Each structure stands twice: as C-alpha cells, then as structure tokens.
Amino acid sequence: MCGIIGYISNEDGGNGRDDEHGGGERADGGPTGGGRALPVLVDGLRNLEYRGYDSAGVALVEDDAVAVHKQQGVIDDLALPDAHPATCGVGHTRWSTHGKPTDANAHPHTDCTGDVAVVHNGIIENYDHLRAELEAAGHAFSSETDTEVVPHLLEAELAARREAATDGGRVDEDGDAGGAESAADGDGEPVDDVGPYRTASTSGGFGDVDVVAAVEAVVDRLEGSYAVAVTVAGREELVVARQDSPLVLGLGDGANFVASDVTAFVEHTREVAYLEDGDVARVTGDAVDVRHDGAWVERDRKTVDWEAEAAEKGGYDHYMLKEIYEQPGALRQTLSGRIDEVAGDVDLDVDLPADVLADVEEIQLVACGTSYHAGLYARRLLEEFADVRVTVEVASEYEFTGGRDPWETLVVAVTQSGETADTLSAMRKAAKAGARTLAVTNTVGSTAAREADDALYIRAGPEIGVAATKTFAAQVTALSLLTVHVGRRRGALSSERASHLLENLRGLPGAVQQLLDASDRLQAVASEYVDEDAYFFVGRQLGSAVALEGALKLKEIAYVHAEGFPSGELKHGTLALVTEDTPVLTVLTEGARPKETLNNVKEVESRGAPVIGFSSYDAAANYLDVEIPIPDLGVLEPLVANVGLQLFAYHVANELGRAIDKPRNLAKSVTVE
Ligand code: F6R
C-alpha cells in the first residue's frame, strides 16, 4: 500500500507565487488553497506516511520539464529545494511490492523524455509483458517497478497523438519521431540518470495533445489494480485514474487535490468526491472533470467531518480496527496476478523450480507469535495438497538437528516485519547448516528478505497496530499460494484440485467481507461476555491454529486470560477449569473436523459454559449459545472464522478501555532474542 497526493492551484490563487517559500500561509500556519505545490505535497506525504514509508518523491511541473526529487527513506529525509515555483505536482510515499526500496524504484517514475511523471498505488499484473514490448520499441527503463510501464506507455501514446495532430509531421527540433527514440541517446540509454533530481525534457513538448484521452488509452491496457496520477511538462493539469485502488478528489477554493485518502489534504479542504473504478479525471485549479467509459460523468460531492488524526485511521477509532477492515483489499493484493486459473497453477515470482522442490524431503516453517500460527495453518495445507513432510517450530526453540539432510530441507521463515530476531536467528542456523531458505514477509528489503535465498511477499500493506491482523490473513493466503506452487511442481497436486483451492482463494476477500458485515453482532456478543473469568478457544486441525491465534489476540489487547488449544485436549485437563463463567469460542467449519469438535462442545456445554461457535456445520446449532455463520469456503473457512475472533477480541478490549494499538509491554517488531 502506497500513498499518493496531487495538488494544483490557480497561479493567482491564495497567496500566489510571490511568497518566497511557496504556498501561502494561513494565520494558523497552514497553507492556503492557492499557491505553490511543494509544501502542500510534502505535508500531504507526511500525513500519508502511515500507508508506506520506505521511499518517497515528488514531481513538480515546470514549463518544459517535470522536476523529480525522489529517494529511498522517509519523507523527512527527502532532499528538496527550499522553494519551487510550481503550482502543480504529485507526490508519493512507497511501500515496496515490485523491486527493493531504492532511489531508482521510488516514485514518481518518468518516461524517456522526462516530460511525463507518474505516481501509482496498486499492482500492474501484466507489467512484464508491457515492459518487454516497450523495451523492444526502444524505451529505456530505469527501475525494477511495475509502475514504470505507465509513463512509457503514455509517452508513446502522447507522441502518436501529437504526430496524428500534426498530420504526420515532426514537431520536435531534431526531427525525431518522438516516443522512445527521441528519448534516448545513440546507445538507447536514458538522456539523464534517474537521481534525486531530474529535469530532462527532450520531447519538444506534447503540445495540446489531449492527456485525458491518452491516459484512457493507456489504462485500457493495464491489468490489475491501480490508482495513478499523471503530470506532463508544461501542462497545468493533473490526470488521474483508478481501478481497485482508492482515489479521492479534494475540492478547494482555487486549488484542488487528489489523494489515496483524505488524510493527505483534510487540513486544506473537507469537500471531497470519491472516484469510482474505471474513472479517469482531469483536475485543474478551477475544475474537476470525470470521465467514465468515454462519457463525462458527475461524482457526488461530500463533506467529511473527520479531524486529521481520525482521517489517518480512515475514520476508525483504532488502527487495529481499520486493519481488520482492510483485509479484503489486502488479500486481493496478496493474490493479484499470481493465480492462473486455467492452468490450475500460480505464478509466485520466487525461484523454487521443480528440480529443487523434487529433492525436498521436509519443509520446516519457523516463526514467532501470530506468524507461528500462520505456519501451523500452512502446515496442514502443505501436507494435504503438496504431500510433503512439514514441521512448524517456534523460532526461538529452533535448532537444525535430528539427522536432517540440509540439501533435502527447505526452511521457510514466516515473519511479517522480516526483522524478528528469533526468526532471523533460526533462519541463519538453517542457512549455516546448508539448507535452502525462503522468507515469507510483508517487508521488501527487510533483513529476512535480503538474507534468505528467496522471498515471497505477502503484500498486506503496512500494519501499524501492534496486534497482527491483516498480515496473519495475508500470510496464510500467501502460504496457500506457496502450497499450490510446491504441490504442482512436485507432481503431488492435480490441476483440478489446485483449481478448486484457487477458486476458494479467489472467494476469500468476499467471504471475509461477509464476516466484517457481521461486526455489530460480534460487538454485541463481546459486550455480553466481557468481564468473564477466562476464555477458551478451541478447534481441530486448521481450527486449532486459528484457536491459538484467537486466544493470543484477546490476551495481548484485552489483558484477560485466554487459552487456545485443539478441542480434543479439553478432556485431558482444561475441562477442570470450565465453568459458566468461561466462554468457549469454537471453530466448527470445514478443515476443522466439525463433527469431532462438536463432541467436545457438548462436554463444555453440559458444564454450563457459554459456547460461541463460528460455524458452517448445521448440526452444531442446537449446542451453541451464539452462532456466527461462516460462508462455505473449504479449507479457508477457519481463516474467515479468524476475522470473527479478531473482531471479538477488538470489541472486548474496547469495552475494557485498553490501549488497543499499543498494548502494554509489547512492540510491533521484536528485534531482540
Ligand atoms: C501478535 C504479534 C506477534 C508477531 C510476532 C512475530 O499480534 O503481532 O506475535 O506475530 O512478534 O512478528 P513477525 O511476523 O514480524 O516476525
């Protein structure tokens, strides 16, 4: 997840361009609607930093160029001029998905001529195909990102339209055909290195070419999700487009804004219009014009009443709740471009070829806390669908022992941060022994990603709340994709069976949304059962992994005693603690042996314990005090049930007035062993 901001003002607006530092100052210190772009973009990026923070950049429109300043690091590290006269520009804060966090991979990205600058949020699934086509046509790329295809496609489109408008005639000084050729020197290299500062226009300008029409033609070629904002040298306009990635317009007085969310500009205007999928809009200082399917359309104007801090949390009271609600979008990103339904296979961007996997006798999953629970879930999937022996170990307990052959062992470190000391230490022990390592992580460029032989990114976007929520769901989802990859390459999984699992994965975001829609119910259940003596979470198989996770969530944010374990274990001890003041939360779904679990439910029910069931098993209804229905989704049903457990934990903690986003004694990233 990245953050986008665009700003454009009338040159005469507000305090105008004569103010030396750009951007007029209000009496209260904030910039006015009119004025220079740079300070507004920088403020907006600071407000968006929670969406991603590994690199940042801005593009400022000049008469015959676009000045780009971008680099790895946080906004405050960005080397910027003290002032810049531009009244139009875009900015971006990045959370890497394609390519490491480096200066070259930071946005904005430019075309060969330096006239077009683009910022992008989302994933362009067909970028490798587009890039190959553009490179064959002479375009020189400067980054490893998927985004960079957009400015190059736009360059070609604008050049073609300019040529058509001039009746095939040449309009640039050297008589080049425009497009890629005009952008490169004799060696086909870009005219200027991409660095922190770049102004290298060689196109001769794109004249009066209709940028909106050109952007429409370009986004027509993109597959995947995107919110893009485009600037073109010499043009006082921003052109933006969205598909499955948020984009909102901020409507000011003599100035307008565009951003990934209102946080970016809420201090300037609360008047907004949300773009819809398929929209392309032209934004100037005076006007906002939206096109959809080739026709001009109106989008409703709304007034937001959030304060800046609330806006950062998207109007939610806590980051944790926001992140719970972000799960459908996060999971779509995890899956994006990786499923090949026709072949019943996946495309994972990891170098684990069939001959390597054929030699693997055992997969060892190493992780801590919530990531360990994701590992427990994945173990069942790998064993069932990839027919491989799997062990899951708490990373702090891990040793590479037991007569294992390192050449026949794949060690998978599951760590959302990629920086957990215990997990890194386990991974290093495995690597030292000679085993092949794979990091499954949310953080491109993290230590785990750099040190492992391969990295599989879960693409959940940054998680601010200390309690892991969306990253757990994304870990299990990414590990499910890995299961298909391993199963197919080892010849253990038929394409029909793989297709069925992939179909369930496709249905996962929608099923999670169904649980989120039941949040009010879970809030009421939490109110009813707050303040109990203890809470037990039970299930079997995949359900027991989720039971452990549900208990951990409640413990860490509500500070109440909770225990999770396989339901069959109740009768071996814990049943002695079960009373009418100990609610038992139970996973009764496919993949969790609901029939056997129900027998254990009967044991606790007969001792008066309230039973809250997350269930797709009709026969259970009579034994449950509360039934939360789980939609049919095969082996992913327990993962959907987990969203209900997250909401239960959140609402209990909220009722108890806990510091939900920063629970006592805990840190987001545990970098000590
Ligand atoms: C619990 C939680 C922790 C982490 C654990 C591992 O909500 O967040 O249990 O899961 O510290 O962290 P990563 O995944 O960053 O290695």
Residues whose N, C-alpha, C, O or C-beta is under 5 A from the ligand:
A	BS01	F6R	C368 G369 T370 S371 V414 T415 Q416 S417 G418 T420 V466 A467 A468 K668 V670
